[in-house]
């Protein structure tokens, strides 16, 4: 059973790393080529700003969630 859990954790870790890398590449591509990057299909930075604004409206609960995500990221991906 531990082997399965280790394998699943490894896959999830790789999936999260891939997502973070794709997010970084898409933001850089949008900065370099403008908001209408052909292979992305939408404005990534606009969506990120919208997410951050919605988190700001939620107050302390959003702050706790952001810290939990940062702690999880540091613990599992380092």
C-alpha positions in Angstrom: 0.0 0.0 0.0 2.9 2.4 0.8 4.3 1.9 -2.7 0.9 3.0 -4.3 0.8 6.1 -2.1 4.4 7.0 -2.9 3.7 6.5 -6.6 0.6 8.7 -6.4 2.4 11.4 -4.5 5.2 11.4 -7.1 2.7 11.8 -9.9 0.8 14.6 -8.1 4.1 16.4 -7.4 5.1 16.2 -11.1 1.7 17.4 -12.1 1.9 20.4 -9.8 5.4 21.2 -11.0 4.2 21.0 -14.6 1.3 23.4 -13.9 3.6 25.9 -12.2 6.0 25.8 -15.2 3.2 26.2 -17.7 1.8 29.2 -15.7 5.2 30.8 -15.7 5.8 30.2 -19.5 2.3 31.5 -20.3 2.9 34.7 -18.3 6.3 35.3 -19.9 4.8 34.6 -23.4 2.0 37.1 -22.8 4.5 39.7 -21.6 6.7 39.2 -24.7 4.1 38.8 -27.4 1.1 40.7 -26.0 -2.3 39.6 -24.7 -3.3 37.7 -27.9 -0.8 34.8 -27.8 -2.0 32.4 -30.4 -1.3 29.1 -28.5 -2.7 30.2 -25.2 -6.1 31.3 -26.2 -6.8 33.7 -23.4 -5.3 36.5 -21.3 -3.4 34.7 -18.5 -2.4 37.8 -16.6 -5.9 39.1 -16.7 -7.2 35.9 -15.2 -4.5 35.9 -12.5 -5.3 39.5 -11.6 -9.0 38.5 -11.3 -8.2 35.5 -9.0 -6.0 37.7 -6.8 -8.7 40.4 -6.6 -11.3 37.8 -5.7 -9.0 36.5 -3.0 -8.6 40.0 -1.7 -12.3 40.5 -1.3 -12.6 37.4 0.8 -10.4 38.8 3.6 -8.7 36.7 6.2 -9.9 33.4 4.9 -8.2 34.0 1.6 -5.0 34.9 3.4 -5.1 31.7 5.3 -5.6 29.7 2.1 -2.7 31.5 0.4 -0.4 30.7 3.3 -1.5 27.1 3.3 -0.8 26.8 -0.4 2.7 28.4 0.1 3.5 26.0 3.0 2.3 23.0 1.0 4.4 24.1 -2.0 7.5 24.5 0.1 7.0 21.3 2.0 6.3 18.9 -0.9 8.1 20.4 -3.9 11.4 21.2 -2.3 
